[in-house]
Amino acid sequence: MSDNDFMQNLKWKELAEVEDYVGIGMDDWTEKASKAKLAFAMQYLMAKRKKPELKITDAENLTIKELADLAGVEISPKEVTS
């Protein structure tokens, strides 16, 4: 398992938070979910591990690179799969 593999590094609780954030269960991500919203939610949760005080509104105002650096992993919307 790679440290940069989002799906394998998310905790179950975090995965449920991603589902809540995007408003769609994981089984429907491939067809219905916004890939940008999925990538953001996953990266935000990984960044919160290093910076627990990070608020979602603050993360939304970071650049993609800034959030990736904080999360310690990079992911682009085209890479998000279920």
C-alpha positions in Angstrom: 0.0 0.0 0.0 1.3 3.4 -1.0 1.3 6.3 1.5 -0.1 8.4 -1.4 -3.1 6.2 -2.0 -6.0 8.2 -0.6 -8.6 5.4 -0.5 -6.4 3.1 1.4 -5.2 5.7 3.8 -8.6 7.1 4.8 -10.0 5.9 8.1 -13.6 4.6 7.9 -14.8 7.6 9.9 -13.2 9.9 7.4 -14.7 8.0 4.5 -18.1 8.5 6.0 -17.3 12.2 6.4 -16.5 12.4 2.6 -19.8 10.7 1.9 -21.6 13.3 4.0 -19.7 16.2 2.4 -20.5 15.2 -1.1 -24.0 14.0 -0.2 -23.6 10.8 -2.1 -22.7 7.3 -0.9 -19.4 5.8 -2.1 -21.2 3.3 -4.3 -22.5 6.1 -6.5 -19.3 8.2 -6.7 -18.3 7.0 -10.1 -21.5 8.1 -11.8 -22.9 10.9 -9.7 -20.3 12.7 -7.6 -18.3 15.7 -8.4 -14.7 14.6 -8.8 -13.4 18.0 -7.6 -15.6 17.8 -4.5 -14.4 14.3 -3.8 -10.7 15.2 -4.3 -11.1 18.2 -2.0 -12.9 16.4 0.8 -10.4 13.6 0.8 -7.4 16.0 0.8 -9.1 18.2 3.5 -9.5 15.2 5.8 -5.9 14.1 5.3 -4.7 17.7 6.0 -6.7 17.8 9.2 -4.6 14.9 10.5 -1.6 17.3 10.5 -3.5 20.4 11.3 -6.6 19.5 13.4 -7.6 23.2 13.8 -8.0 23.5 10.0 -11.6 24.5 9.2 -13.2 23.4 5.9 -13.8 27.1 5.0 -10.1 27.8 5.4 -9.2 24.8 3.3 -11.6 25.9 0.5 -9.5 29.1 0.2 -6.2 27.3 -0.2 -4.8 26.5 -3.6 -4.8 22.9 -4.8 -1.0 22.8 -4.2 -1.2 24.3 -0.7 -3.8 21.8 0.4 -1.9 18.9 -1.2 1.3 20.0 0.6 -0.6 20.2 3.9 -2.2 16.8 3.3 1.1 15.2 2.3 -0.5 13.7 -0.8 -1.5 14.9 -4.2 -4.7 14.0 -6.0 -6.4 15.5 -8.9 -10.1 15.3 -9.6 -9.5 12.9 -12.5 -7.8 10.5 -10.2 -10.7 10.0 -7.8 -12.3 6.6 -8.2 -14.5 4.4 -6.1 
